[in-house]
Every structure is written in C-alpha cells, then in structure tokens.
Amino acid sequence: MTPAQRVDSMFQRLDSDSDGKLSKDETSAMGQFGEMLMQADSNSDGFVEKAEATKAMAQMRRRGGGPGGPGGPGGGPGGGGPPR
C-alpha cells in the first residue's frame, strides 16, 4: 500500500466530520501515532490535511518506520509481529 493509499484509508476512518482534514480530537483515537501525525501540520493551522499526512507517511516509510516497517507491527524480529 502506498503512503497516499494509507492516508486515504486513514482519513475514511478518522475524518468524522468529512472536512478533508484531521483535528487533534479526530487523531486522539490513534494514541501516540495520532500525536506524531499532528506534528505533520506543516502550516500550523491545527489540522492535518491529506497532503501533509501523505508527505509525513512517505518520510516515515523512507526512514523505515511506520506500520510494517522496522519496529512496527510485522516489521521483523523485535518489530511487534508474531513470534517466529
């Protein structure tokens, strides 16, 4: 799944008012990841828009973090996946 596809899926689940951006209240259900996501608010308007989230997800993916990456669920030994 590409970063843009992940963001689309995330917005479908979390954007409760369908305004095309995520607020701190909407991301709070994601716990620590939601807090990190709010840091993607590059224009400091208090909301994360799809473009900001997509950029942040792509950066996380390049660094090897995020869902499925090293240290993430299913990311290999010690990555929170099932024991081997």
Residue, then its C-alpha position, 0 to 999 in steps of 0.5 A: m500500500t502506498p503512503a497516499q493509499r494509507v492516508d486515504s484509508m486513514f482519513q475514511r476512518l478518522d475524518s468524522d466530520s468529512d472536512g478533508k482534514l484531521s483535528k487533534d480530537e479526530t487523531s486522539a483515537m490513534g494514541q501516540f501515532g495520532e500525536m506524531l501525525m499532528q506534528a505533520d501540520s506543516n502550516s500550523d493551522g491545527f489540522v492535518e490535511k491529506a497532503e501533509a499526512t501523505k508527505a509525513m507517511a512517505q518520510m516515515r516509510r523512507r526512514g523505515g518506520g511506520p506500520g510494517g516497517p522496522g519496529g512496527p507491527g510485522g516489521g521483523p524480529g523485535g518489530g511487534g509481529p508474531p513470534r517466529 
